[in-house]
Amino acid sequence: MDLDAFTELLTPRGQEALARAGELAGADPVAAATALRRTYDAALTSAALTQAGLRERAKAKFGRDASVMYFTPHGLEQSTRAEVAEHRARRLMKMIEPPPAVADACCGIGGDLLALARAGCAVTAVDTDPLTVAVATANARALGVAERVTVRVGDAAEIRPEEYDVLFADPARRTGRGRTFDPMAYSPPWPVVLDLISRARLACVKVAPGIPYEFIPEGAQTEWVSYKGEVKEATIWTGQGGGRRATLLPGGHALTAPGTEATAAPVGQAGRYVYEPDGAAVRAHLVAEVAELVGGRLLDPLIAYITADDPVGTPWATRYEIEDILPFSLKKLRALLRERQIGNVTIKKRGSAVDIERLRADLRLKGDNSAVVILTRILDKPSVLLCKPLSPA
Ligand SMILES: C[S@@+](CC[C@H](N)C(=O)[O-])C[C@H]1O[C@@H](n2cnc3c(N)ncnc32)[C@H](O)[C@@H]1O
């Protein structure tokens, strides 16, 4: 879909085609295209069907709003899930009053700017891609926040953060060769982002959860956010004090600690239960804090598995009851699973180089029972924990 096709989609005739394409969602694609082609030309048919398909896919991230929003395939993929963007906007609104003027330095289709505008911020946004700018503008209109939003084609480097209360940036982490984990390969590149941050009164920058700590500006607070147990992103906040924070959505639970150095957790013998901390706490180096919450200790000083004697309920970790612990040996593990007639295993690992799928095949599982197999190291010895899951806290 190019800019001309998208512009036509916004006309009354385009909207009619899009509505027809929406009604045909789920139908055979060739039949849907044939039906639309009776009334519309090839370009409009294709744009309408593409947009209707993207709206369907976008429901997972944007819920009911997806049915009135617009997307590009890349824009949808890179956009922030609504619940995460709303959390960030809520945090920002608690930090600053009255609702701030925000510059969004690379807005994409507007996942973040829409949440910010809905929370009451006035948002001025740029993106280098004209189609993406048109889509973000249409989204602001579709969601009724156009009067608080200005979007234009531009480069992040031209933004003057001094003129706003808050700088927001969510640099693209995709290059021609796919996803990048190197902030220097972000677009806009990290030095541009750092320059913008340094000139902003308050900055809020979304980055990949695996961002190396050395890239985090001194004095910033980094917040790792997970949604339904999956780490989605990290946000670097400047202008509001430093430290680390982990946030669990949708519950909104938060754990914080000062500085960047992890607190040392006690290490000790395996108890009856093992806890797998949420990835946001692991990334934020807050495992010792989770261990304290459950009255636990680490099985190994370098690995984020916590053990405890009681099944303490917490949103910060998944709990398992330990049935056996053995040194890692394929033969012994296979024999044990056979003896217990375990034919169904969930395999988890931390600190183990074992290939999970290969192990699963090598175990030649048989039987009607289920178990969780945890591969890890205990005081540097490759070990296996045979466990059963406990219901969530
Ligand atoms: C990760 S997306 C932003 C997603 C957005 N926060 C959302 O939730 O929809 C990054 C965007 O940055 C844009 N971009 C890349 N380099 C840029 C630059 N130098 N200046 C402005 N925008 C840029 C890309 O076109 C892309 O749309």
The ligand as an SDF file (V2000), in Angstrom:
LIG
                    3D

 27 29  0  0  0  0  0  0  0  0999 V2000
    9.2140    1.5740   16.6030 C   0  0  0  0  0  0  0  0  0  0  0  0
    8.4380    2.6660   15.4850 S   0  0  0  0  0  0  0  0  0  0  0  0
    7.4720    3.6660   16.5430 C   0  0  0  0  0  0  0  0  0  0  0  0
    6.2510    2.9470   17.0280 C   0  0  0  0  0  0  0  0  0  0  0  0
    5.2840    3.7830   17.8260 C   0  0  0  0  0  0  0  0  0  0  0  0
    5.8150    4.1520   19.1160 N   0  0  0  0  0  0  0  0  0  0  0  0
    3.9740    3.0520   18.0130 C   0  0  0  0  0  0  0  0  0  0  0  0
    3.6650    2.5930   19.1110 O   0  0  0  0  0  0  0  0  0  0  0  0
    3.2340    2.9320   17.0170 O   0  0  0  0  0  0  0  0  0  0  0  0
    9.7530    3.6730   14.9900 C   0  0  0  0  0  0  0  0  0  0  0  0
    9.4340    4.6680   13.8740 C   0  0  0  0  0  0  0  0  0  0  0  0
   10.5920    5.4910   13.7330 O   0  0  0  0  0  0  0  0  0  0  0  0
   10.6110    5.9840   12.4120 C   0  0  0  0  0  0  0  0  0  0  0  0
   11.9620    6.5290   12.1960 N   0  0  0  0  0  0  0  0  0  0  0  0
   13.1150    5.8720   11.9080 C   0  0  0  0  0  0  0  0  0  0  0  0
   14.1440    6.7080   11.8510 N   0  0  0  0  0  0  0  0  0  0  0  0
   13.6550    7.9440   12.1310 C   0  0  0  0  0  0  0  0  0  0  0  0
   14.2230    9.2210   12.2290 C   0  0  0  0  0  0  0  0  0  0  0  0
   15.5270    9.4130   12.0280 N   0  0  0  0  0  0  0  0  0  0  0  0
   13.4080   10.2570   12.5260 N   0  0  0  0  0  0  0  0  0  0  0  0
   12.0830   10.0920   12.7200 C   0  0  0  0  0  0  0  0  0  0  0  0
   11.4780    8.8860   12.6170 N   0  0  0  0  0  0  0  0  0  0  0  0
   12.2560    7.8280   12.3360 C   0  0  0  0  0  0  0  0  0  0  0  0
   10.2420    4.7840   11.5850 C   0  0  0  0  0  0  0  0  0  0  0  0
    9.7290    5.1900   10.3290 O   0  0  0  0  0  0  0  0  0  0  0  0
    9.1980    4.0950   12.4930 C   0  0  0  0  0  0  0  0  0  0  0  0
    7.9070    4.4320   12.0700 O   0  0  0  0  0  0  0  0  0  0  0  0
  1  2  1  0
  2  3  1  0
  2 10  1  0
  3  4  1  0
  4  5  1  0
  5  6  1  0
  5  7  1  0
  7  8  2  0
  7  9  1  0
 10 11  1  0
 11 12  1  0
 11 26  1  0
 12 13  1  0
 13 14  1  0
 13 24  1  0
 14 15  1  0
 14 23  1  0
 15 16  2  0
 16 17  1  0
 17 18  1  0
 17 23  2  0
 18 19  1  0
 18 20  2  0
 20 21  1  0
 21 22  2  0
 22 23  1  0
 24 25  1  0
 24 26  1  0
 26 27  1  0
M  CHG  2   2   1   9  -1
M  END
$$$$
